[in-house]
Amino acid sequence: MTTTPPKLQPALLGGVFIGVLSALPLVNIANCCCLWVIGGGVLAAYLMQQNAPYAMTAADGALVGLFAGLLGGVIGTLVSIPIDLMMGPVQQRLVERLILSNPDVPEETRAMVESMAARGVSGIMIAFRLVFGVVVGAIFGMLGGLLGVAMFKKNLPPPPPPGGMDILPPEPGISHP
């Protein structure tokens, strides 16, 4: 019998929540304050508590939130690659229009913005996004898991430790010295 609730499925679902919402254009703006990452940690803790017959510990919530954040960073990077490939030309045209329509922009700034827009999706950008997403996801996912424990903790005692003895009352009719 296991004494800890399963963490893989709640962490995976929390990670998908984090990754997809962090990669979607415009929706990812709410992630500037790590809203989706914290929400994914809370979701993972909630799902883990629903599958557990007893109250989960803060360590369980922090761990499932940490796993959700790590998975969310990886999933977010993988989902953002095709989105960036599709949206790259649109963003490049938008930046060019903004730069060309404003005569007050200095020439150095124009050159820098145009060179950044022309690069598109690069391996360095993907690697940076992956490392940043995993680190930030781990930290704030863990905080979300702790928040989820505080919000959704059951008021049940934890299970007894394995190998413990049950003390039963004596049976009626049997005398003990």
Buried (B, 14 or more C-beta within 10 A) or exposed (E): EEEBBEBEBBBBBBBBBBBBBBBBEEEBEEBEEBBBBBBBBBBBBBBBBEEBEEBBBEEBBBBBBBBBBBBBBBBBBEBBBEBBEEBBEEEBEEBBEEBEEEEEEEEEEBEEBBEEBEEEBEEEBBEEBBEEBBEBBBBBBBBBBBBBBEEBBEEEEEBEEEEEEEEEEEEEEEEEE
